[in-house]
Amino acid sequence: MLFNQTSLADCLQEWEGLEKDFQRVQETHRLYKQKLEEVSKLQDSCSNAIARQRKKLKELTVSLEECKETLSPEEINTIDGIQESIKDRPNVFFEMESFLPKKNGLYLSLVLGNVNVTLLNKHSKFAYKDEYEKFKLVLTVLLLVFSFTCRFVFSYRALDALFNFLLVWYYCTLTIRESILISNGSRIKGWWVFHHYVFCFLSGVMLTWPEGILYQMFRNQFLTYCLYQSFVQFLQYYYQSGCLYRLRALGESHNMDLTVGLHVWLLLPCLVHGELLHHTWSSLP
């Protein structure tokens, strides 16, 4: 309308409409900021209440144990019921805290500073987790192709350095994303995150290893292992993603669980073979 030849009256009418709409936008934004303040206060209130609950439940548990010695069997049964309920509370608190801001761990504090990384709704959490899974799959395929190229097609030190840099970046990014997922309620095993720290360090060693006889002796073994590992991770992702989907449908898995640690016994032959290769190469002079 504004790009055609129009009269001044039409322009003024359009401006009046925009002014009214602008007033509505301002009012909506004011309400939005007001609700944010209310949400912030509710978050602090919930966090403090959970901390008080934990402290009181811990004190109550000690008191109940002390009382058991002088009580009748009926009263002991009552206490046992209370203690069973107390044991369930940590899981409930864990679910609550996954939607509340929390202090970052040491690693996230060093990388991101004191930034709140808690996502406030289930849709955002699941979208971030899904993005993590896609990122891991795409990089696994890329590393598979890259390691094959370096091992069988081209043998250039610059290309090796690029591959090792990709490994360092990949594992650094994984550790950051996994730390954010943990802050949002993902129950990632500690060993899974730790082995990514180790791989990040070892990839850095390979990246800075100067050209020489020892490097060339180890290069082909390392690239073969990376190729094999990427292939196993690719199989593992597709198998475990199917398992995780079925477990979620049956209500036996959490929405923020990842494609790790689920029935790996089906991939055991591949994993054992990889470990045998690793130990065989480690024993070579």
DRENPA-3360 file (N, C-alpha, C; in nm, 2 decimals, always signed):
BEGIN
1 = MLFNQTSL = +0.08/-0.12/+0.00/+0.00/+0.00/+0.00/+0.09/+0.13/+0.00 ~ +0.20/+0.12/+0.08/+0.28/+0.24/+0.09/+0.36/+0.27/-0.03 ~ +0.38/+0.16/-0.11/+0.47/+0.18/-0.23/+0.39/+0.22/-0.35 ~ +0.26/+0.23/-0.35/+0.18/+0.29/-0.46/+0.16/+0.44/-0.44 ~ +0.11/+0.50/-0.54/+0.08/+0.64/-0.53/-0.05/+0.66/-0.44 ~ -0.03/+0.72/-0.33/-0.14/+0.74/-0.23/-0.15/+0.88/-0.19 ~ -0.26/+0.92/-0.14/-0.28/+1.05/-0.09/-0.23/+1.07/+0.05 ~ -0.21/+1.19/+0.10/-0.17/+1.22/+0.23/-0.26/+1.16/+0.33;
9 = ADCLQEWE = -0.39/+1.16/+0.31/-0.49/+1.11/+0.40/-0.47/+0.96/+0.42 ~ -0.43/+0.89/+0.31/-0.41/+0.75/+0.33/-0.28/+0.72/+0.41 ~ -0.18/+0.80/+0.39/-0.06/+0.79/+0.47/-0.08/+0.82/+0.62 ~ -0.16/+0.92/+0.65/-0.19/+0.95/+0.79/-0.27/+0.84/+0.85 ~ -0.36/+0.79/+0.77/-0.44/+0.67/+0.83/-0.36/+0.55/+0.86 ~ -0.26/+0.53/+0.77/-0.17/+0.42/+0.79/-0.08/+0.44/+0.92 ~ -0.04/+0.57/+0.93/+0.04/+0.60/+1.05/-0.03/+0.59/+1.18 ~ -0.16/+0.63/+1.18/-0.24/+0.61/+1.30/-0.26/+0.46/+1.34;
17 = GLEKDFQR = -0.27/+0.38/+1.23/-0.28/+0.24/+1.26/-0.15/+0.18/+1.32 ~ -0.04/+0.23/+1.26/+0.09/+0.18/+1.32/+0.12/+0.23/+1.46 ~ +0.07/+0.36/+1.49/+0.08/+0.41/+1.62/+0.01/+0.33/+1.73 ~ -0.12/+0.29/+1.69/-0.20/+0.21/+1.78/-0.13/+0.07/+1.80 ~ -0.08/+0.02/+1.69/-0.01/-0.11/+1.70/+0.11/-0.10/+1.79 ~ +0.18/+0.01/+1.78/+0.30/+0.03/+1.86/+0.27/+0.04/+2.00 ~ +0.16/+0.11/+2.04/+0.12/+0.11/+2.18/+0.09/-0.03/+2.23 ~ +0.03/-0.11/+2.15/+0.00/-0.25/+2.20/+0.13/-0.33/+2.22;
25 = VQETHRLY = +0.23/-0.30/+2.13/+0.36/-0.37/+2.14/+0.43/-0.33/+2.27 ~ +0.42/-0.20/+2.30/+0.48/-0.15/+2.42/+0.42/-0.21/+2.54 ~ +0.29/-0.22/+2.54/+0.21/-0.28/+2.66/+0.25/-0.42/+2.67 ~ +0.25/-0.49/+2.56/+0.29/-0.64/+2.57/+0.43/-0.66/+2.62 ~ +0.52/-0.57/+2.58/+0.66/-0.58/+2.63/+0.67/-0.55/+2.77 ~ +0.59/-0.45/+2.82/+0.59/-0.42/+2.96/+0.54/-0.54/+3.05 ~ +0.43/-0.60/+3.00/+0.38/-0.72/+3.07/+0.48/-0.83/+3.07 ~ +0.55/-0.85/+2.95/+0.65/-0.95/+2.94/+0.76/-0.93/+3.05;
33 = KQKLEEVS = +0.81/-0.81/+3.06/+0.92/-0.78/+3.16/+0.87/-0.80/+3.30 ~ +0.74/-0.77/+3.32/+0.68/-0.79/+3.46/+0.67/-0.94/+3.49 ~ +0.63/-1.02/+3.39/+0.62/-1.16/+3.41/+0.76/-1.22/+3.44 ~ +0.86/-1.17/+3.37/+1.00/-1.22/+3.39/+1.04/-1.19/+3.53 ~ +1.01/-1.07/+3.59/+1.04/-1.05/+3.72/+0.97/-1.14/+3.82 ~ +0.85/-1.17/+3.79/+0.77/-1.26/+3.87/+0.83/-1.40/+3.86 ~ +0.87/-1.45/+3.74/+0.93/-1.58/+3.72/+1.06/-1.59/+3.80 ~ +1.14/-1.48/+3.80/+1.27/-1.48/+3.87/+1.25/-1.49/+4.02;
41 = KLQDSCSN = +1.15/-1.43/+4.07/+1.12/-1.44/+4.21/+1.07/-1.58/+4.25 ~ +0.99/-1.64/+4.16/+0.94/-1.77/+4.18/+1.05/-1.87/+4.18 ~ +1.15/-1.85/+4.09/+1.26/-1.94/+4.08/+1.35/-1.94/+4.21 ~ +1.37/-1.82/+4.26/+1.45/-1.81/+4.38/+1.37/-1.87/+4.50 ~ +1.24/-1.85/+4.50/+1.16/-1.91/+4.61/+1.16/-2.06/+4.60 ~ +1.15/-2.12/+4.48/+1.15/-2.27/+4.47/+1.29/-2.32/+4.51 ~ +1.40/-2.26/+4.46/+1.53/-2.30/+4.49/+1.56/-2.30/+4.64 ~ +1.51/-2.20/+4.71/+1.53/-2.19/+4.86/+1.45/-2.29/+4.93;
49 = AIARQRKK = +1.32/-2.32/+4.88/+1.23/-2.41/+4.94/+1.29/-2.56/+4.93 ~ +1.35/-2.59/+4.81/+1.41/-2.72/+4.79/+1.53/-2.74/+4.88 ~ +1.61/-2.63/+4.89/+1.72/-2.64/+4.98/+1.68/-2.67/+5.13 ~ +1.57/-2.60/+5.17/+1.52/-2.62/+5.31/+1.47/-2.76/+5.32 ~ +1.40/-2.81/+5.22/+1.34/-2.94/+5.23/+1.45/-3.05/+5.24 ~ +1.56/-3.03/+5.17/+1.67/-3.13/+5.17/+1.73/-3.13/+5.32 ~ +1.75/-3.01/+5.37/+1.81/-3.00/+5.50/+1.72/-3.06/+5.61 ~ +1.59/-3.03/+5.60/+1.50/-3.08/+5.70/+1.48/-3.23/+5.69;
57 = LKELTVSL = +1.48/-3.28/+5.56/+1.47/-3.43/+5.54/+1.59/-3.50/+5.59 ~ +1.71/-3.44/+5.58/+1.83/-3.50/+5.63/+1.82/-3.51/+5.78 ~ +1.78/-3.40/+5.85/+1.77/-3.40/+5.99/+1.66/-3.50/+6.04 ~ +1.55/-3.51/+5.96/+1.44/-3.60/+6.00/+1.49/-3.75/+5.99 ~ +1.56/-3.78/+5.89/+1.61/-3.91/+5.87/+1.70/-3.96/+5.99 ~ +1.78/-3.87/+6.04/+1.87/-3.90/+6.15/+1.78/-3.92/+6.28 ~ +1.68/-3.84/+6.29/+1.59/-3.85/+6.41/+1.51/-3.98/+6.41 ~ +1.46/-4.02/+6.29/+1.38/-4.14/+6.28/+1.47/-4.26/+6.31;
65 = EECKETLS = +1.59/-4.26/+6.27/+1.68/-4.38/+6.30/+1.70/-4.39/+6.45 ~ +1.71/-4.27/+6.52/+1.73/-4.27/+6.66/+1.61/-4.32/+6.74 ~ +1.49/-4.29/+6.68/+1.37/-4.33/+6.75/+1.33/-4.48/+6.73 ~ +1.39/-4.54/+6.63/+1.35/-4.68/+6.60/+1.37/-4.78/+6.72 ~ +1.48/-4.75/+6.79/+1.52/-4.85/+6.90/+1.42/-4.86/+7.01 ~ +1.33/-4.76/+7.03/+1.24/-4.77/+7.14/+1.09/-4.78/+7.10 ~ +1.07/-4.81/+6.97/+0.93/-4.81/+6.92/+0.87/-4.95/+6.91 ~ +0.74/-4.96/+6.90/+0.67/-5.08/+6.87/+0.68/-5.12/+6.73;
73 = PEEINTID = +0.65/-5.25/+6.69/+0.66/-5.29/+6.55/+0.57/-5.21/+6.46 ~ +0.45/-5.17/+6.51/+0.35/-5.09/+6.43/+0.41/-4.95/+6.40 ~ +0.47/-4.89/+6.50/+0.54/-4.76/+6.48/+0.66/-4.77/+6.39 ~ +0.73/-4.88/+6.40/+0.85/-4.90/+6.31/+0.80/-4.91/+6.17 ~ +0.69/-4.98/+6.14/+0.63/-4.98/+6.01/+0.60/-4.85/+5.95 ~ +0.54/-4.76/+6.04/+0.51/-4.63/+6.00/+0.63/-4.55/+5.96 ~ +0.74/-4.57/+6.04/+0.87/-4.50/+6.01/+0.92/-4.55/+5.88 ~ +0.91/-4.68/+5.86/+0.96/-4.74/+5.73/+0.89/-4.68/+5.61;
81 = GIQESIKD = +0.76/-4.66/+5.62/+0.69/-4.59/+5.52/+0.73/-4.45/+5.49 ~ +0.76/-4.38/+5.60/+0.81/-4.24/+5.58/+0.95/-4.24/+5.52 ~ +1.03/-4.33/+5.56/+1.17/-4.34/+5.50/+1.16/-4.37/+5.35 ~ +1.07/-4.46/+5.31/+1.06/-4.49/+5.17/+1.02/-4.37/+5.09 ~ +0.93/-4.29/+5.15/+0.89/-4.16/+5.08/+1.00/-4.06/+5.07 ~ +1.08/-4.06/+5.18/+1.20/-3.97/+5.18/+1.30/-4.01/+5.07 ~ +1.31/-4.14/+5.05/+1.41/-4.19/+4.94/+1.36/-4.14/+4.80 ~ +1.23/-4.12/+4.78/+1.18/-4.08/+4.65/+1.20/-3.93/+4.63;
89 = RPNVFFEM = +1.22/-3.86/+4.73/+1.22/-3.71/+4.72/+1.34/-3.66/+4.63 ~ +1.46/-3.72/+4.64/+1.57/-3.67/+4.56/+1.54/-3.67/+4.41 ~ +1.47/-3.77/+4.36/+1.43/-3.78/+4.22/+1.34/-3.67/+4.18 ~ +1.24/-3.64/+4.28/+1.15/-3.53/+4.25/+1.22/-3.40/+4.25 ~ +1.31/-3.38/+4.35/+1.39/-3.25/+4.35/+1.47/-3.23/+4.23 ~ +1.53/-3.35/+4.18/+1.61/-3.34/+4.06/+1.53/-3.29/+3.94 ~ +1.41/-3.34/+3.92/+1.32/-3.30/+3.82/+1.28/-3.15/+3.83 ~ +1.26/-3.11/+3.95/+1.23/-2.96/+3.98/+1.34/-2.87/+3.94;
97 = ESFLPKKN = +1.46/-2.91/+3.99/+1.58/-2.83/+3.97/+1.62/-2.82/+3.82 ~ +1.58/-2.92/+3.74/+1.62/-2.91/+3.60/+1.55/-2.79/+3.53 ~ +1.45/-2.73/+3.59/+1.38/-2.61/+3.54/+1.42/-2.49/+3.61 ~ +1.51/-2.50/+3.71/+1.55/-2.38/+3.79/+1.69/-2.34/+3.76 ~ +1.73/-2.21/+3.76/+1.86/-2.17/+3.74/+1.95/-2.23/+3.84 ~ +2.07/-2.26/+3.81/+2.17/-2.32/+3.90/+2.31/-2.26/+3.87 ~ +2.40/-2.27/+3.96/+2.53/-2.23/+3.94/+2.61/-2.32/+3.85 ~ +2.68/-2.27/+3.75/+2.75/-2.35/+3.66/+2.86/-2.43/+3.73;
105 = GLYLSLVL = +2.90/-2.55/+3.67/+3.01/-2.62/+3.72/+3.14/-2.55/+3.68 ~ +3.25/-2.60/+3.73/+3.38/-2.54/+3.70/+3.41/-2.53/+3.56 ~ +3.38/-2.63/+3.48/+3.42/-2.63/+3.33/+3.33/-2.52/+3.26 ~ +3.20/-2.52/+3.28/+3.12/-2.42/+3.22/+3.15/-2.28/+3.26 ~ +3.19/-2.26/+3.39/+3.23/-2.13/+3.44/+3.35/-2.08/+3.37 ~ +3.45/-2.17/+3.35/+3.57/-2.13/+3.28/+3.54/-2.10/+3.13 ~ +3.45/-2.17/+3.07/+3.43/-2.15/+2.93/+3.33/-2.04/+2.90 ~ +3.22/-2.04/+2.97/+3.11/-1.94/+2.95/+3.09/-1.83/+3.05;
113 = GNVNVTLL = +3.16/-1.85/+3.17/+3.14/-1.75/+3.27/+3.01/-1.79/+3.35 ~ +2.96/-1.69/+3.42/+2.84/-1.71/+3.51/+2.72/-1.68/+3.43 ~ +2.70/-1.76/+3.32/+2.58/-1.74/+3.24/+2.48/-1.85/+3.27 ~ +2.35/-1.81/+3.29/+2.25/-1.91/+3.31/+2.22/-1.99/+3.19 ~ +2.24/-2.12/+3.19/+2.22/-2.21/+3.07/+2.10/-2.30/+3.09 ~ +2.02/-2.27/+3.19/+1.90/-2.36/+3.21/+1.79/-2.31/+3.12 ~ +1.73/-2.41/+3.04/+1.62/-2.38/+2.95/+1.49/-2.40/+3.03 ~ +1.39/-2.31/+3.01/+1.28/-2.30/+3.10/+1.16/-2.39/+3.06;
121 = NKHSKFAY = +1.16/-2.45/+2.95/+1.04/-2.54/+2.91/+1.09/-2.67/+2.85 ~ +1.00/-2.77/+2.85/+1.04/-2.90/+2.80/+1.07/-2.90/+2.65 ~ +1.00/-2.82/+2.57/+1.02/-2.81/+2.43/+1.16/-2.76/+2.40 ~ +1.21/-2.66/+2.47/+1.34/-2.61/+2.45/+1.45/-2.71/+2.49 ~ +1.42/-2.78/+2.60/+1.52/-2.88/+2.64/+1.53/-2.99/+2.54 ~ +1.42/-3.04/+2.50/+1.42/-3.15/+2.40/+1.48/-3.11/+2.27 ~ +1.45/-2.98/+2.23/+1.51/-2.93/+2.10/+1.66/-2.93/+2.11 ~ +1.71/-2.88/+2.22/+1.86/-2.87/+2.24/+1.92/-3.01/+2.24;
129 = KDEYEKFK = +1.85/-3.11/+2.31/+1.90/-3.24/+2.32/+1.90/-3.31/+2.18 ~ +1.80/-3.28/+2.10/+1.79/-3.33/+1.96/+1.90/-3.27/+1.88 ~ +1.92/-3.14/+1.90/+2.03/-3.08/+1.82/+2.17/-3.14/+1.85 ~ +2.19/-3.17/+1.98/+2.31/-3.24/+2.02/+2.33/-3.38/+1.95 ~ +2.22/-3.45/+1.94/+2.22/-3.58/+1.88/+2.25/-3.57/+1.73 ~ +2.19/-3.47/+1.66/+2.22/-3.45/+1.52/+2.36/-3.40/+1.50 ~ +2.41/-3.32/+1.58/+2.55/-3.27/+1.57/+2.65/-3.39/+1.59 ~ +2.62/-3.47/+1.68/+2.71/-3.59/+1.70/+2.71/-3.68/+1.58;
137 = LVLTVLLL = +2.59/-3.70/+1.52/+2.58/-3.79/+1.41/+2.65/-3.73/+1.29 ~ +2.63/-3.60/+1.26/+2.69/-3.54/+1.14/+2.84/-3.54/+1.15 ~ +2.89/-3.51/+1.27/+3.04/-3.51/+1.29/+3.10/-3.65/+1.29 ~ +3.02/-3.75/+1.33/+3.07/-3.88/+1.33/+3.09/-3.93/+1.18 ~ +2.99/-3.89/+1.10/+3.00/-3.93/+0.95/+3.12/-3.85/+0.89 ~ +3.13/-3.72/+0.92/+3.24/-3.64/+0.87/+3.37/-3.70/+0.91 ~ +3.39/-3.73/+1.04/+3.52/-3.79/+1.08/+3.54/-3.93/+1.02 ~ +3.44/-4.00/+0.99/+3.45/-4.13/+0.92/+3.51/-4.11/+0.78;
145 = VFSFTCRF = +3.45/-4.01/+0.71/+3.50/-3.99/+0.57/+3.64/-3.93/+0.57 ~ +3.66/-3.83/+0.67/+3.79/-3.77/+0.68/+3.90/-3.87/+0.71 ~ +3.88/-3.95/+0.81/+3.98/-4.05/+0.85/+4.01/-4.15/+0.74 ~ +3.91/-4.19/+0.66/+3.93/-4.28/+0.55/+4.01/-4.21/+0.44 ~ +3.99/-4.08/+0.42/+4.06/-4.00/+0.32/+4.21/-3.99/+0.36 ~ +4.23/-3.96/+0.48/+4.37/-3.95/+0.53/+4.44/-4.08/+0.53 ~ +4.37/-4.19/+0.56/+4.43/-4.32/+0.57/+4.46/-4.38/+0.43 ~ +4.37/-4.37/+0.33/+4.38/-4.45/+0.21/+4.40/-4.36/+0.08;
153 = VFSYRALD = +4.37/-4.23/+0.09/+4.37/-4.15/-0.03/+4.49/-4.05/-0.03 ~ +4.50/-3.97/+0.07/+4.60/-3.87/+0.07/+4.69/-3.88/+0.20 ~ +4.81/-3.85/+0.19/+4.90/-3.86/+0.30/+4.98/-3.73/+0.32 ~ +4.92/-3.63/+0.36/+4.98/-3.50/+0.38/+4.97/-3.46/+0.52 ~ +5.08/-3.40/+0.57/+5.08/-3.36/+0.72/+4.98/-3.25/+0.74 ~ +4.96/-3.16/+0.64/+4.87/-3.05/+0.66/+4.73/-3.11/+0.67 ~ +4.69/-3.21/+0.60/+4.56/-3.27/+0.60/+4.54/-3.34/+0.74 ~ +4.65/-3.41/+0.78/+4.65/-3.47/+0.91/+4.62/-3.37/+1.02;
161 = ALFNFLLV = +4.69/-3.26/+1.01/+4.67/-3.15/+1.11/+4.53/-3.10/+1.11 ~ +4.47/-3.09/+0.99/+4.33/-3.04/+0.98/+4.23/-3.14/+1.05 ~ +4.26/-3.27/+1.02/+4.18/-3.38/+1.08/+4.19/-3.38/+1.24 ~ +4.31/-3.36/+1.29/+4.33/-3.36/+1.43/+4.27/-3.23/+1.49 ~ +4.27/-3.12/+1.42/+4.21/-3.00/+1.47/+4.06/-3.02/+1.48 ~ +4.00/-3.09/+1.38/+3.86/-3.12/+1.38/+3.82/-3.21/+1.50 ~ +3.91/-3.30/+1.53/+3.89/-3.39/+1.65/+3.89/-3.31/+1.78 ~ +3.99/-3.21/+1.79/+3.99/-3.13/+1.91/+3.87/-3.04/+1.93;
169 = WYYCTLTI = +3.83/-2.98/+1.81/+3.71/-2.90/+1.82/+3.58/-2.98/+1.85 ~ +3.57/-3.10/+1.79/+3.46/-3.18/+1.81/+3.44/-3.22/+1.96 ~ +3.55/-3.27/+2.02/+3.54/-3.31/+2.16/+3.53/-3.20/+2.25 ~ +3.59/-3.08/+2.22/+3.57/-2.96/+2.31/+3.42/-2.92/+2.30 ~ +3.36/-2.92/+2.18/+3.22/-2.88/+2.17/+3.13/-2.98/+2.24 ~ +3.16/-3.11/+2.23/+3.08/-3.21/+2.29/+3.08/-3.19/+2.44 ~ +3.20/-3.16/+2.51/+3.20/-3.15/+2.65/+3.12/-3.03/+2.69 ~ +3.12/-2.92/+2.62/+3.04/-2.80/+2.65/+2.89/-2.83/+2.64;
177 = RESILISN = +2.85/-2.89/+2.53/+2.71/-2.92/+2.51/+2.66/-3.02/+2.62 ~ +2.74/-3.12/+2.65/+2.70/-3.22/+2.75/+2.69/-3.16/+2.89 ~ +2.78/-3.06/+2.92/+2.77/-2.99/+3.05/+2.64/-2.91/+3.05 ~ +2.60/-2.85/+2.94/+2.47/-2.78/+2.94/+2.35/-2.87/+2.95 ~ +2.36/-2.99/+2.89/+2.26/-3.09/+2.90/+2.24/-3.14/+3.04 ~ +2.35/-3.16/+3.11/+2.35/-3.20/+3.25/+2.28/-3.09/+3.34 ~ +2.31/-2.97/+3.31/+2.24/-2.86/+3.38/+2.09/-2.86/+3.36 ~ +2.05/-2.91/+3.25/+1.91/-2.91/+3.21/+1.84/-3.05/+3.24;
185 = GSRIKGWW = +1.91/-3.13/+3.32/+1.84/-3.26/+3.36/+1.88/-3.38/+3.29 ~ +1.97/-3.38/+3.20/+2.02/-3.50/+3.13/+2.10/-3.59/+3.23 ~ +2.07/-3.71/+3.24/+2.14/-3.80/+3.33/+2.26/-3.87/+3.26 ~ +2.36/-3.79/+3.22/+2.47/-3.84/+3.14/+2.57/-3.89/+3.25 ~ +2.62/-4.01/+3.22/+2.72/-4.08/+3.31/+2.85/-4.00/+3.31 ~ +2.91/-3.99/+3.43/+3.04/-3.92/+3.44/+3.15/-3.97/+3.36 ~ +3.15/-4.11/+3.34/+3.26/-4.17/+3.26/+3.25/-4.13/+3.11 ~ +3.12/-4.10/+3.07/+3.10/-4.07/+2.93/+3.16/-3.93/+2.90;
193 = VFHHYVFC = +3.13/-3.83/+2.99/+3.19/-3.70/+2.98/+3.34/-3.70/+2.99 ~ +3.39/-3.78/+3.09/+3.53/-3.78/+3.12/+3.61/-3.83/+3.00 ~ +3.56/-3.93/+2.94/+3.64/-3.99/+2.82/+3.64/-3.89/+2.71 ~ +3.55/-3.80/+2.70/+3.56/-3.69/+2.60/+3.67/-3.59/+2.63 ~ +3.69/-3.56/+2.76/+3.80/-3.48/+2.80/+3.93/-3.54/+2.77 ~ +3.94/-3.68/+2.79/+4.06/-3.75/+2.76/+4.09/-3.75/+2.61 ~ +3.99/-3.77/+2.53/+4.00/-3.77/+2.38/+4.04/-3.63/+2.33 ~ +3.99/-3.53/+2.39/+4.02/-3.39/+2.35/+4.17/-3.37/+2.38;
201 = FLSGVMLT = +4.22/-3.41/+2.49/+4.36/-3.39/+2.52/+4.45/-3.47/+2.43 ~ +4.41/-3.60/+2.40/+4.49/-3.68/+2.31/+4.49/-3.63/+2.17 ~ +4.38/-3.58/+2.13/+4.37/-3.52/+1.99/+4.46/-3.40/+1.98 ~ +4.47/-3.32/+2.09/+4.56/-3.21/+2.10/+4.71/-3.25/+2.09 ~ +4.74/-3.37/+2.15/+4.88/-3.42/+2.14/+4.91/-3.46/+1.99 ~ +4.81/-3.52/+1.93/+4.83/-3.56/+1.79/+4.85/-3.44/+1.70 ~ +4.77/-3.33/+1.73/+4.78/-3.21/+1.65/+4.92/-3.14/+1.66 ~ +4.98/-3.15/+1.78/+5.11/-3.08/+1.80/+5.23/-3.17/+1.78;
209 = WPEGILYQ = +5.20/-3.30/+1.75/+5.31/-3.39/+1.73/+5.39/-3.35/+1.60 ~ +5.52/-3.32/+1.61/+5.59/-3.28/+1.49/+5.61/-3.40/+1.39 ~ +5.63/-3.37/+1.27/+5.66/-3.47/+1.16/+5.79/-3.54/+1.19 ~ +5.79/-3.67/+1.18/+5.91/-3.75/+1.20/+5.88/-3.90/+1.19 ~ +5.98/-3.98/+1.22/+5.97/-4.12/+1.20/+5.87/-4.18/+1.29 ~ +5.87/-4.14/+1.42/+5.77/-4.19/+1.52/+5.63/-4.15/+1.48 ~ +5.61/-4.03/+1.43/+5.48/-3.99/+1.39/+5.43/-4.08/+1.27 ~ +5.51/-4.10/+1.18/+5.47/-4.18/+1.06/+5.45/-4.33/+1.10;
217 = MFRNQFLT = +5.52/-4.38/+1.20/+5.50/-4.51/+1.25/+5.36/-4.53/+1.32 ~ +5.32/-4.42/+1.39/+5.19/-4.43/+1.46/+5.07/-4.38/+1.38 ~ +5.10/-4.30/+1.27/+4.99/-4.24/+1.20/+4.89/-4.33/+1.14 ~ +4.93/-4.44/+1.07/+4.84/-4.53/+1.01/+4.75/-4.60/+1.11 ~ +4.82/-4.64/+1.22/+4.74/-4.71/+1.33/+4.64/-4.62/+1.39 ~ +4.67/-4.49/+1.41/+4.58/-4.40/+1.47/+4.46/-4.37/+1.38 ~ +4.49/-4.35/+1.25/+4.38/-4.32/+1.15/+4.29/-4.44/+1.13 ~ +4.35/-4.56/+1.13/+4.27/-4.69/+1.13/+4.18/-4.70/+1.25;
225 = YCLYQSFV = +4.23/-4.67/+1.36/+4.15/-4.67/+1.49/+4.04/-4.57/+1.48 ~ +4.07/-4.44/+1.44/+3.97/-4.34/+1.42/+3.86/-4.38/+1.33 ~ +3.90/-4.44/+1.22/+3.80/-4.49/+1.12/+3.71/-4.59/+1.18 ~ +3.77/-4.69/+1.25/+3.69/-4.80/+1.31/+3.60/-4.74/+1.42 ~ +3.65/-4.65/+1.50/+3.57/-4.59/+1.61/+3.45/-4.52/+1.56 ~ +3.47/-4.44/+1.45/+3.36/-4.36/+1.39/+3.26/-4.46/+1.34 ~ +3.30/-4.57/+1.28/+3.20/-4.66/+1.22/+3.12/-4.73/+1.34 ~ +3.19/-4.76/+1.45/+3.12/-4.82/+1.56/+3.02/-4.72/+1.62;
233 = QFLQYYYQ = +3.06/-4.60/+1.63/+2.98/-4.49/+1.69/+2.86/-4.47/+1.60 ~ +2.87/-4.48/+1.47/+2.76/-4.46/+1.38/+2.66/-4.57/+1.40 ~ +2.71/-4.70/+1.41/+2.61/-4.81/+1.43/+2.55/-4.79/+1.57 ~ +2.63/-4.75/+1.67/+2.57/-4.74/+1.80/+2.46/-4.63/+1.81 ~ +2.48/-4.52/+1.74/+2.38/-4.42/+1.74/+2.25/-4.47/+1.69 ~ +2.25/-4.54/+1.57/+2.12/-4.58/+1.51/+2.06/-4.69/+1.60 ~ +2.13/-4.78/+1.65/+2.07/-4.88/+1.74/+2.02/-4.82/+1.86 ~ +2.09/-4.74/+1.93/+2.05/-4.69/+2.06/+1.94/-4.58/+2.05;
241 = SGCLYRLR = +1.94/-4.51/+1.94/+1.83/-4.41/+1.92/+1.70/-4.49/+1.90 ~ +1.70/-4.60/+1.84/+1.57/-4.68/+1.83/+1.53/-4.74/+1.96 ~ +1.63/-4.78/+2.04/+1.60/-4.83/+2.18/+1.54/-4.72/+2.26 ~ +1.60/-4.60/+2.26/+1.56/-4.49/+2.34/+1.42/-4.44/+2.30 ~ +1.39/-4.45/+2.17/+1.25/-4.41/+2.13/+1.15/-4.51/+2.18 ~ +1.18/-4.64/+2.18/+1.08/-4.74/+2.24/+1.07/-4.72/+2.39 ~ +1.18/-4.70/+2.46/+1.17/-4.68/+2.60/+1.09/-4.56/+2.64 ~ +1.11/-4.45/+2.56/+1.03/-4.33/+2.59/+0.88/-4.36/+2.57;
249 = ALGESHNM = +0.85/-4.43/+2.46/+0.71/-4.46/+2.44/+0.65/-4.55/+2.55 ~ +0.73/-4.63/+2.61/+0.68/-4.72/+2.72/+0.69/-4.65/+2.85 ~ +0.74/-4.52/+2.86/+0.75/-4.45/+2.98/+0.87/-4.50/+3.07 ~ +0.96/-4.57/+3.01/+1.07/-4.62/+3.09/+1.20/-4.54/+3.08 ~ +1.20/-4.43/+3.00/+1.31/-4.35/+2.98/+1.28/-4.20/+2.99 ~ +1.37/-4.12/+3.04/+1.35/-3.98/+3.06/+1.37/-3.91/+2.92 ~ +1.29/-3.80/+2.90/+1.30/-3.73/+2.77/+1.44/-3.67/+2.74 ~ +1.52/-3.65/+2.85/+1.65/-3.59/+2.82/+1.76/-3.69/+2.82;
257 = DLTVGLHV = +1.72/-3.82/+2.82/+1.83/-3.93/+2.81/+1.88/-3.92/+2.67 ~ +2.01/-3.96/+2.66/+2.08/-3.96/+2.54/+2.11/-4.10/+2.48 ~ +2.16/-4.10/+2.36/+2.19/-4.23/+2.30/+2.32/-4.29/+2.34 ~ +2.34/-4.30/+2.48/+2.46/-4.36/+2.53/+2.42/-4.46/+2.64 ~ +2.49/-4.57/+2.66/+2.47/-4.66/+2.77/+2.35/-4.75/+2.76 ~ +2.29/-4.78/+2.65/+2.17/-4.86/+2.63/+2.20/-4.99/+2.56 ~ +2.20/-5.10/+2.63/+2.22/-5.23/+2.57/+2.33/-5.24/+2.47 ~ +2.45/-5.20/+2.52/+2.57/-5.20/+2.43/+2.61/-5.34/+2.40;
265 = WLLLPCLV = +2.55/-5.44/+2.47/+2.60/-5.58/+2.44/+2.58/-5.62/+2.30 ~ +2.48/-5.56/+2.23/+2.47/-5.60/+2.09/+2.59/-5.55/+2.00 ~ +2.65/-5.45/+2.05/+2.77/-5.40/+1.98/+2.90/-5.45/+2.04 ~ +2.89/-5.54/+2.13/+3.00/-5.59/+2.21/+3.11/-5.65/+2.11 ~ +3.08/-5.73/+2.01/+3.19/-5.78/+1.93/+3.27/-5.67/+1.86 ~ +3.20/-5.56/+1.81/+3.28/-5.45/+1.75/+3.36/-5.38/+1.86 ~ +3.30/-5.36/+1.98/+3.38/-5.28/+2.08/+3.50/-5.36/+2.13 ~ +3.48/-5.49/+2.15/+3.59/-5.58/+2.20/+3.70/-5.58/+2.09;
273 = HGELLHHT = +3.66/-5.59/+1.96/+3.76/-5.59/+1.86/+3.84/-5.46/+1.86 ~ +3.77/-5.35/+1.88/+3.84/-5.22/+1.88/+3.94/-5.21/+1.99 ~ +3.90/-5.27/+2.11/+3.99/-5.26/+2.23/+4.11/-5.35/+2.20 ~ +4.09/-5.47/+2.14/+4.20/-5.56/+2.11/+4.30/-5.49/+2.01 ~ +4.24/-5.42/+1.91/+4.33/-5.34/+1.82/+4.41/-5.24/+1.90 ~ +4.34/-5.17/+1.99/+4.40/-5.06/+2.07/+4.52/-5.12/+2.15 ~ +4.49/-5.23/+2.22/+4.60/-5.29/+2.31/+4.71/-5.35/+2.23 ~ +4.68/-5.40/+2.11/+4.78/-5.46/+2.02/+4.88/-5.35/+1.98;
281 = WSSLP = +4.82/-5.24/+1.93/+4.90/-5.13/+1.89/+4.98/-5.06/+2.00 ~ +4.92/-5.06/+2.12/+4.99/-5.01/+2.24/+5.12/-5.09/+2.27 ~ +5.11/-5.22/+2.25/+5.22/-5.31/+2.28/+5.33/-5.31/+2.18 ~ +5.31/-5.25/+2.06/+5.41/-5.25/+1.96/+5.52/-5.15/+1.99 ~ +5.65/-5.19/+1.96/+5.76/-5.10/+1.99/+5.76/-4.97/+1.91;
% end
